[in-house]
Amino acid sequence: MKDEKGLKVLKWNFTTPRDEYIEQLKTQMSSCVAKWLQDELFHSDFQHHNKALAVMVDHLESEKEGVIGCLDLILKWLTLRFFDTNTSVLMKALEYLKLLFTLLSEEEYHLTENEASSFIPYLILKVGEPKDVIRKDVRAILNRMCLVYPASKMFPFIMEGTKSKNSKQRAECLEELGCLVESYGMNVCQPTPGKALKEIAIHIGDRDNAVRNAALNTIVTVYNVHGDQVFKLIGTLSEKDMSMLEERIKRSAKRPSAAPVKQVDEKPQRTQSINSNANMLRKGPVEDISSKLNQARNMSGHPEAAQMVRREFQLDLDEIENDNGTVRCEMPELVQHKLDDIFEPVLIPEPKIRAVSPHFDDMHSNTASTINFIISQVASGDINTSIQALTQIDEVLRQEDKAEAMSGHIDQFLIATFMQLRLIYNTHMADEKLEKDEIIKLYSCIIGNMISLFQIESLAREASTGVLKDLMHGLITLMLDSRIEDLEEGQQVIRSVNLLVVKVLEKSDQTNILSALLVLLQDSLLATASSPKFSELVMKCLWRMVRLLPDTINSINLDRILLDIHIFMKVFPKEKLKQCKSEFPIRTLKTLLHTLCKLKGPKILDHLTMIDNKNESELEAHLCRMMKHSMDQTGSKSDKETEKGASRIDEKSSKAKVNDFLAEIFKKIGSKENTKEGLAELYEYKKKYSDADIEPFLKNSSQFFQSYVERGLRVIEMEREGKGRIPTSTGISSQMEVTCVPATSTVSSIGNTNGEEVGPSVYLERLKILRQRCGLDNTKQDDRPPLTSLLSKPAVPTVASSTDMLHSKLSQLRESREQHQHSDLDSNQTHSSGTVTTSSSSTANIDDLKKRLERIKSSRK
């Protein structure tokens, strides 16, 4: 029992027994029975089972202490026989059970809850067997079980049997309920007589005649005990069902036991009337007596009067008439009592008052009792009753000052809610008479209540693990119900359920909800009838919980979660998980463990305290592997970061050196003495490091300085590539180059440094520079487009009209030179030799330009 509560072993609860349950029982019985007997008990051949049962019958009396000690295991083994198809084994098993329960009643033994819950539901399955002999034996066993287990606790199990699809089982269970009520009274009805009778009354409208008769007979039995009060207890029935019930009550031979009570009450009145008649007999004349006797005869002839007074209590009118008016009255002899004892002093015993529980007032306060009553109505089979109860609870939850009244009732409320969800799924949705709008309205009330509840975090955290598991099971089942999708507002219901599930995951106690999801996933994978989609949705909920772990890890009881994972891995080892059709279960488990390892680090190994035997699963080994892998990754990552850090330091130091070098070059270019040297060094640097960026150094300088640097680089490039040389023997120093550019120059700023092809405008710019050196005027020149980058290589002109423009400019240059020479000769005959040198230099430059122009033309052809 401890192992089942601690989820160390499978709970004895199944639709059909699987191999896991059989192996588990075999292991548990190995220390309780002889080896040869165990081999017989778990043999594949039914004849060995018969042999084992014969041995158990023989040893029942002689080894009764051992039988009682191992009773839970024996009952579990017998439940397995209920699923066998061989009739002889089943008959032997039932015979043994009759003897067993007779022995237990003689020994005054009482079944435990664990023994009852693992046996009674499976015994009730056999009450629907088609063979009369088996059904009679099962009914006999149920009758004897009431001697070792309270009838009030048997009642819910049998009531659950009335929900079976097997009509014979429903009919037999209803008859058994009637027997329990007849034998033990109305107190046997659980949870309350009203609820129990409403459930029974539903079967009056059953399609099967035997079920209808059994339900009617059971209610008639209750009527014989409680009289007309039964109509209040069963609630409202359809007109057809009510007429059937009234007809059956009229036809029943018994009258309500309440009638004799009335007769007892009426007895004094009848005695008074008889006495008055006697007085009249003494006083009145004979004529009056005879007339009154005739009236009495007439009254006795009336059927109703005859029914009211039984024969033994009726007057013998003939004898009275023949008495001739003399009435003989004999005084009864009085009993003589000893009255001396009355006067002796009486010792009054001291009352023994038990201490009142400190929570007595709270438990029995009006608010608590009201909430309990409303919650009990939530699970009602009547839709309107359930909706009204849910509306009242919703009003409480929406008011902050009243919401705390629900504290302590959360589990109770959630249980009632998922019971109602189960009732809708199994009963209401299958009932074609019910309007689907009513079902949608009920769903809306349930979901609205749940959302209101789980928005209040203090109340949401009160939900226990088992209740959360059942709630999540109900919500996921609802989401997968294809019948909902077919309804008009079905999609809205499913969307609301999605929202509710998210609220439950986020607001519930994180340990409880995570534990509930792990158990639910385990159960869904074990259940053969479970849909794969169901397991998938449970895993999606787990993934969401994994995403929340970084924020919630400190509030989680990690020891308990690891215990649940240990149990999961024990039931589903790695090899078994790999055999699943989907790889999602093993991936989900690995992701959860990886996240926990990542968040807790090596300390996670200290949280295995709740696991008794760590070798039963691979959890500890898996965690150790994960920790080792993460430590290796951390080491390699730190090495890489060290290398990256060193490379960043090298890059920073190299950048600092480059900046210092370029700053030195630009310092030289800015000085008068080292300008050419600086330009040459800058050109060499640009050639060596083509991707070098000198823009930051030029950005803060003047536009004139930028143009000067770019022109200087272009000149050096042309000189070194042999495309043209500009003579340096012009007699104009570098200082003159800087100072001779007039203020009216129309040179545009050079902003294009993207390496585009250079057009004829570059040559025009060079021509303009030559004109400035020669002292010619540039004011008559037309405005020209902005220059492209001088740092890129020159290219062939792309526009044909540019060549013609160059011709016209050359002719203008020639004319202006001649005019200049004539004006110089007229004004001053003694011209300096420097001017002649300049003129000859200009002529040489023009000839050079002509040659280059010819080369351009030939290359284009």
BELGIPE-V714346 format. One record per pair of residues at least 24 apart in sequence whose C-alpha atoms are under 7 Angstrom apart, sorted by the first residue. I is the first residue (numbers start at 1). J is the second residue. Records with the same first field share a line. If there is no record, write none. Layout:
BEGIN
I=J + J
END
This chain:
BEGIN
8=567
12=118
13=118
29=73
32=70
46=89
49=89
50=89 + 92
53=92 + 93
57=96
72=115
75=119
76=118 + 119
79=119 + 122
94=137
97=141
98=141
101=144 + 145
102=144
104=148
105=147 + 148
109=148
110=148 + 149
111=148 + 149
121=157
124=158 + 161
127=169 + 172
128=166 + 168 + 169 + 172
151=188
152=188 + 189 + 190
155=188 + 189 + 190
156=190
167=208 + 211
170=211
171=210 + 211 + 214
174=214 + 215 + 218
175=214 + 218
177=218
178=218 + 221
181=222
182=221
194=233 + 234
197=233 + 234
198=234 + 235
201=234
204=241
205=241
216=245
220=249
223=256
224=254 + 255 + 256 + 257
225=256 + 257
227=256 + 258
281=325
282=325
286=325
293=317
375=413 + 416
376=416
378=416 + 417
379=416 + 417 + 419 + 420
383=442
387=442 + 445
390=445 + 446 + 449
394=449
397=452 + 453
398=452
407=459
410=459 + 462 + 463
411=463 + 464 + 467
414=467
415=467
418=471 + 474
421=474
422=474
447=497
451=500 + 503
454=503 + 504 + 507
457=507
460=507 + 508
461=507 + 508 + 509
464=512
465=512 + 513 + 515 + 516
466=516
468=513 + 516
469=516 + 517 + 520
476=534
510=556
511=556 + 557 + 561
515=561 + 564
517=542
518=564
522=568
539=588
546=592
550=599
558=607
559=607 + 608 + 609 + 610
560=610
562=608
563=610 + 611
566=617 + 619
569=617 + 618
570=616 + 617
597=627
602=627
672=735
679=712 + 713
683=713
703=749
707=750
710=790 + 791
711=790
713=791
714=790 + 791
730=838 + 841
741=772
748=786 + 787
749=786
750=786 + 787 + 788 + 789
752=788 + 789
753=789
755=789 + 792
757=794 + 795
758=788 + 794 + 795
759=795 + 796 + 797 + 798
760=797 + 802
761=787
762=787
774=838 + 842
END
